[in-house]
Amino acid sequence: MISLMDKQEIIISHFLEGKSQWEIHRQTGFDRKTIRKYVNQYEEKRKAIIEEKEDVRVLIDDIVEAPKYDTSNRFKYKLTDEIMERINFYLKENEIKRSTGRSKLQKKKIDIYESLIEEGFDIGYTTVCNYVRENLNEEKEAFIRQEYALGDIAEFDWGYVNLEIDGKPKMIQMAVLVTAKGNYRFAHLYHNQKMESFLDAHVKFFNKVGGVYKTLVYDNMKVAVAKFVSRTEKEPTEDLLKLSIYYGFKYRFCNARRGNEKGHVEKSVEYVRRKAFSKKHSFKSLEEANNYLAEVLEKLNNKPNRDYDNKSPKEILDTEKPHLIKLMPSYDIARLEELRVNKYSVINVDENKYSVPDSLVGKFVTVKIYPETVFVYHNNIKVAEHIRNYGVHTWNIQIEHYLKTLKKKPGAIHSSTAMQQMNPKLQTIYNKYYTTHPKDFIDLIELISEKAKCKLK
């Protein structure tokens, strides 16, 4: 392409030095048509300026502007019909996601570009952006850059993602924490937004980054704000206060409906959700989904960022670590409740029932509720442990909790919920050998239970 300096050489050689177009071609190697084009243009514009036929300022700009080619009719060699078909497929996929309640999982232009590259297409990001913009008539959004001190601020927010877990559609909650200085992102999936999930996300984040940020920023979520004292003053929840005291960080709340005051995490919820789950949204379990999310975050946090001198969020985090508050041993994130054991020897946790030893019927027990487990204590002694169930009105029964009652009513074992939830191997043994001798089977269960306790000790 002819540069502005080349254009100047053509004009000076012809009009000042009196060289012919052929001589200029021979000396410079420029195409004769190109030389003729700029010589003629200069003569026309110069004459128009002298005669003041047009706006002089516009004419001057035309004379001195850098050469440029007309690309309006240029054929787009890399934007093939096949690539356009794939881009249209992804745009159609986004439409389907919007119509089926999964608008948060739409692919952005960068995701479409990365998908095309993964499929082996040779295409530029700008070409993809232009094609998508032409088809969607999008406008660009403006942002205001902020500056933050090392180890100073991290932001927290909840988001949701519609996933398929074990073949069933579920709305899963996603806790996201992001550092303000380098946009290092952490996220974890939970069944709900209850306090134990809120606390667990913080503990996991602090352990992951190896320290504690001096200030945590929240919006007006119920797990963080207990009540509004005034329009601008909020009272934190007791659990947030305890977490703050234990780890030694300060907290700050955004003004109502001012998500831009924690813009890093607002954008990060959408960014993480899209990067992780626009490509894959079906998993066998929540644990598998969390493992997949951790792998995606590892890649994102190690990706260089042009806004930070091509440093990755992980590299910036490494520079922040000396400025973080020293990490404490993991905080006990359990939600504590005092519950009464009912006549079926179960307690009720979030509408789901869990068994305890039948000797505790009518008594109060202390329950420590974690995101994945439930522990039950009586007089500071652990009497039961269950995997937490997030179903609706489920019964979670361990048959050894009913040995005292079953010895008195051995015939009740056959159709009991305890029998239905017992280990399949024990059910087979019962059906094969003990259907007419239930009391002997209860003795067997008691023996197995005692042996299990010995092994745990």
LINHU-V9571 format. One record per residue. PSI is psi as a letter, one per 20 degrees, with the letter a starting at -180 (999 if undefined). D_FIRST is the distance of its C-alpha to the first C-alpha in Angstrom with 1 decimal. Layout:
psi->PSI d_first->D_FIRST
psi->PSI d_first->D_FIRST
This chain:
psi->p d_first->0.0
psi->p d_first->3.8
psi->r d_first->6.3
psi->h d_first->9.8
psi->h d_first->11.3
psi->g d_first->9.4
psi->g d_first->10.6
psi->h d_first->13.9
psi->g d_first->14.3
psi->g d_first->14.0
psi->g d_first->16.5
psi->g d_first->18.8
psi->h d_first->19.0
psi->g d_first->19.9
psi->h d_first->22.2
psi->g d_first->23.7
psi->i d_first->23.9
psi->k d_first->24.5
psi->q d_first->22.2
psi->r d_first->21.7
psi->h d_first->18.4
psi->g d_first->19.5
psi->h d_first->20.1
psi->g d_first->16.8
psi->g d_first->15.3
psi->h d_first->17.8
psi->h d_first->17.3
psi->h d_first->13.6
psi->j d_first->12.6
psi->q d_first->10.1
psi->p d_first->11.0
psi->h d_first->14.1
psi->h d_first->13.5
psi->g d_first->10.3
psi->g d_first->12.7
psi->h d_first->15.5
psi->g d_first->13.9
psi->h d_first->13.4
psi->g d_first->16.7
psi->g d_first->18.5
psi->g d_first->17.4
psi->g d_first->18.5
psi->g d_first->21.7
psi->g d_first->22.5
psi->h d_first->22.0
psi->g d_first->23.9
psi->g d_first->26.7
psi->h d_first->27.0
psi->g d_first->27.3
psi->g d_first->29.9
psi->i d_first->31.8
psi->l d_first->31.4
psi->h d_first->30.8
psi->r d_first->28.8
psi->o d_first->28.6
psi->h d_first->27.5
psi->h d_first->26.0
psi->g d_first->23.7
psi->g d_first->22.7
psi->g d_first->22.0
psi->h d_first->19.8
psi->h d_first->17.8
psi->g d_first->17.5
psi->i d_first->16.4
psi->q d_first->14.2
psi->q d_first->10.6
psi->q d_first->8.2
psi->q d_first->8.1
psi->q d_first->8.4
psi->o d_first->12.0
psi->j d_first->12.8
psi->h d_first->16.6
psi->j d_first->17.2
psi->p d_first->14.9
psi->p d_first->17.3
psi->n d_first->18.0
psi->h d_first->18.5
psi->h d_first->20.1
psi->m d_first->22.2
psi->r d_first->24.7
psi->h d_first->28.0
psi->g d_first->29.8
psi->g d_first->28.0
psi->h d_first->28.5
psi->g d_first->32.1
psi->g d_first->32.6
psi->g d_first->31.1
psi->h d_first->33.4
psi->g d_first->36.2
psi->h d_first->35.8
psi->h d_first->35.6
psi->h d_first->38.8
psi->h d_first->40.3
psi->g d_first->39.8
psi->g d_first->41.6
psi->g d_first->44.5
psi->h d_first->44.8
psi->h d_first->45.0
psi->i d_first->47.7
psi->j d_first->49.7
psi->j d_first->49.9
psi->k d_first->47.2
psi->h d_first->44.5
psi->i d_first->44.2
psi->j d_first->42.9
psi->q d_first->39.9
psi->p d_first->36.6
psi->r d_first->33.8
psi->g d_first->30.1
psi->h d_first->29.9
psi->h d_first->33.0
psi->g d_first->31.6
psi->g d_first->28.4
psi->h d_first->30.6
psi->h d_first->32.9
psi->g d_first->30.1
psi->g d_first->29.0
psi->h d_first->32.7
psi->i d_first->32.9
psi->j d_first->30.3
psi->q d_first->27.4
psi->n d_first->23.8
psi->q d_first->22.3
psi->q d_first->20.8
psi->g d_first->23.0
psi->h d_first->20.7
psi->g d_first->20.6
psi->g d_first->24.4
psi->g d_first->24.8
psi->g d_first->23.0
psi->g d_first->25.0
psi->g d_first->28.3
psi->h d_first->27.6
psi->h d_first->27.1
psi->h d_first->30.3
psi->i d_first->32.4
psi->l d_first->31.1
psi->q d_first->31.4
psi->q d_first->31.1
psi->q d_first->30.3
psi->q d_first->33.1
psi->q d_first->33.2
psi->q d_first->35.0
psi->p d_first->36.6
psi->p d_first->36.4
psi->q d_first->39.8
psi->p d_first->41.0
psi->q d_first->44.0
psi->q d_first->46.2
psi->p d_first->46.5
psi->j d_first->49.2
psi->g d_first->49.9
psi->p d_first->49.3
psi->q d_first->49.1
psi->q d_first->49.2
psi->q d_first->51.2
psi->q d_first->51.0
psi->q d_first->52.2
psi->r d_first->50.2
psi->q d_first->51.2
psi->p d_first->49.8
psi->o d_first->51.2
psi->r d_first->51.7
psi->o d_first->53.8
psi->o d_first->56.4
psi->l d_first->58.7
psi->j d_first->57.8
psi->p d_first->58.6
psi->p d_first->56.3
psi->q d_first->56.7
psi->o d_first->55.3
psi->q d_first->54.8
psi->p d_first->54.5
psi->o d_first->51.7
psi->p d_first->52.3
psi->p d_first->49.1
psi->p d_first->49.0
psi->p d_first->45.8
psi->p d_first->45.4
psi->h d_first->43.9
psi->g d_first->42.3
psi->j d_first->40.2
psi->k d_first->40.6
psi->p d_first->42.7
psi->p d_first->44.1
psi->q d_first->47.5
psi->q d_first->49.0
psi->q d_first->52.1
psi->q d_first->53.6
psi->r d_first->57.2
psi->h d_first->59.5
psi->r d_first->60.1
psi->k d_first->59.5
psi->r d_first->63.0
psi->h d_first->63.7
psi->h d_first->63.9
psi->g d_first->60.4
psi->g d_first->59.1
psi->h d_first->60.8
psi->h d_first->59.8
psi->g d_first->56.1
psi->g d_first->56.5
psi->g d_first->58.4
psi->g d_first->55.9
psi->g d_first->53.0
psi->g d_first->54.8
psi->h d_first->55.7
psi->g d_first->52.1
psi->i d_first->50.5
psi->k d_first->53.5
psi->a d_first->54.6
psi->p d_first->55.1
psi->q d_first->52.9
psi->h d_first->54.7
psi->p d_first->54.1
psi->p d_first->53.7
psi->p d_first->52.5
psi->q d_first->54.0
psi->b d_first->54.1
psi->l d_first->57.5
psi->q d_first->58.2
psi->h d_first->61.9
psi->i d_first->61.9
psi->h d_first->60.8
psi->o d_first->62.4
psi->g d_first->66.2
psi->r d_first->66.5
psi->o d_first->65.2
psi->h d_first->67.3
psi->a d_first->65.5
psi->h d_first->62.2
psi->i d_first->60.4
psi->p d_first->62.7
psi->q d_first->63.1
psi->p d_first->65.6
psi->q d_first->64.3
psi->q d_first->66.0
psi->h d_first->68.5
psi->h d_first->66.4
psi->h d_first->63.3
psi->g d_first->65.6
psi->g d_first->67.0
psi->g d_first->63.6
psi->g d_first->62.5
psi->g d_first->65.6
psi->g d_first->65.4
psi->i d_first->61.8
psi->k d_first->61.8
psi->q d_first->58.8
psi->r d_first->58.7
psi->q d_first->57.6
psi->q d_first->56.0
psi->q d_first->55.9
psi->q d_first->53.3
psi->q d_first->54.4
psi->p d_first->55.2
psi->k d_first->52.2
psi->m d_first->49.8
psi->h d_first->47.8
psi->i d_first->45.0
psi->i d_first->47.3
psi->l d_first->46.8
psi->h d_first->43.3
psi->g d_first->42.5
psi->h d_first->45.1
psi->g d_first->44.6
psi->h d_first->41.1
psi->h d_first->42.1
psi->g d_first->44.8
psi->g d_first->42.3
psi->g d_first->39.7
psi->g d_first->42.2
psi->g d_first->43.8
psi->g d_first->40.6
psi->h d_first->39.2
psi->g d_first->42.6
psi->j d_first->44.1
psi->h d_first->41.5
psi->h d_first->41.3
psi->p d_first->45.0
psi->j d_first->48.0
psi->p d_first->50.9
psi->q d_first->53.1
psi->h d_first->56.6
psi->r d_first->57.6
psi->h d_first->56.5
psi->g d_first->56.6
psi->g d_first->54.1
psi->g d_first->51.8
psi->h d_first->52.1
psi->g d_first->51.3
psi->g d_first->48.2
psi->g d_first->47.2
psi->h d_first->47.7
psi->g d_first->45.4
psi->g d_first->42.6
psi->h d_first->43.2
psi->g d_first->43.1
psi->g d_first->39.5
psi->g d_first->38.4
psi->i d_first->40.0
psi->j d_first->38.3
psi->p d_first->34.8
psi->q d_first->32.5
psi->p d_first->31.8
psi->h d_first->28.8
psi->i d_first->31.1
psi->l d_first->33.3
psi->k d_first->31.0
psi->k d_first->30.6
psi->q d_first->34.4
psi->q d_first->36.3
psi->h d_first->39.3
psi->g d_first->41.5
psi->h d_first->40.3
psi->h d_first->40.9
psi->g d_first->44.3
psi->h d_first->45.2
psi->h d_first->44.7
psi->h d_first->46.9
psi->g d_first->49.8
psi->i d_first->51.6
psi->i d_first->51.6
psi->q d_first->53.1
psi->p d_first->56.8
psi->p d_first->58.7
psi->p d_first->59.1
psi->r d_first->62.6
psi->q d_first->64.1
psi->p d_first->63.1
psi->q d_first->64.8
psi->o d_first->67.2
psi->j d_first->65.3
psi->q d_first->68.2
psi->p d_first->69.4
psi->p d_first->73.2
psi->q d_first->75.7
psi->o d_first->79.5
psi->q d_first->80.5
psi->p d_first->83.9
psi->p d_first->84.5
psi->a d_first->85.8
psi->i d_first->88.5
psi->j d_first->86.2
psi->l d_first->85.4
psi->q d_first->81.7
psi->q d_first->79.6
psi->o d_first->77.1
psi->o d_first->73.5
psi->l d_first->71.0
psi->j d_first->73.1
psi->q d_first->73.3
psi->q d_first->76.5
psi->p d_first->77.0
psi->q d_first->80.3
psi->r d_first->82.3
psi->p d_first->85.7
psi->i d_first->88.4
psi->i d_first->90.6
psi->j d_first->88.3
psi->p d_first->89.0
psi->i d_first->89.5
psi->r d_first->88.2
psi->q d_first->85.1
psi->q d_first->82.4
psi->p d_first->79.3
psi->p d_first->76.1
psi->o d_first->72.8
psi->o d_first->70.0
psi->r d_first->66.7
psi->h d_first->63.6
psi->i d_first->64.7
psi->r d_first->68.4
psi->p d_first->71.6
psi->p d_first->74.3
psi->p d_first->77.8
psi->q d_first->80.3
psi->p d_first->84.0
psi->l d_first->85.7
psi->j d_first->82.6
psi->p d_first->82.9
psi->p d_first->80.1
psi->i d_first->81.9
psi->q d_first->79.0
psi->p d_first->75.3
psi->q d_first->73.1
psi->p d_first->69.6
psi->p d_first->68.4
psi->p d_first->68.2
psi->k d_first->65.8
psi->a d_first->67.5
psi->o d_first->69.8
psi->l d_first->73.5
psi->q d_first->73.4
psi->p d_first->76.4
psi->n d_first->75.7
psi->p d_first->78.9
psi->p d_first->80.1
psi->h d_first->83.4
psi->i d_first->84.8
psi->i d_first->84.9
psi->j d_first->87.7
psi->g d_first->90.0
psi->g d_first->92.8
psi->g d_first->92.8
psi->h d_first->92.4
psi->h d_first->95.5
psi->h d_first->97.5
psi->m d_first->95.9
psi->h d_first->94.8
psi->i d_first->94.7
psi->i d_first->91.9
psi->h d_first->89.3
psi->g d_first->88.8
psi->j d_first->87.0
psi->q d_first->85.6
psi->h d_first->82.0
psi->g d_first->82.4
psi->g d_first->83.1
psi->h d_first->80.1
psi->j d_first->77.8
psi->r d_first->79.5
psi->p d_first->77.9
psi->h d_first->77.9
psi->g d_first->79.8
psi->h d_first->82.5
psi->g d_first->82.7
psi->g d_first->83.2
psi->g d_first->86.0
psi->g d_first->87.7
psi->h d_first->87.6
psi->h d_first->88.9
psi->h d_first->91.6
psi->j d_first->92.4
psi->h d_first->92.5
psi->i d_first->96.3
psi->m d_first->96.3
psi->h d_first->93.8
psi->h d_first->95.7
psi->h d_first->95.1
psi->h d_first->91.4
psi->h d_first->91.3
psi->h d_first->93.0
psi->g d_first->90.2
psi->g d_first->87.5
psi->g d_first->89.2
psi->g d_first->89.4
psi->g d_first->85.7
psi->g d_first->84.9
psi->h d_first->87.0
psi->h d_first->85.5
psi->h d_first->82.0
psi->g d_first->83.0
psi->g d_first->84.4
psi->h d_first->81.1
psi->h d_first->79.2
psi->999 d_first->81.4
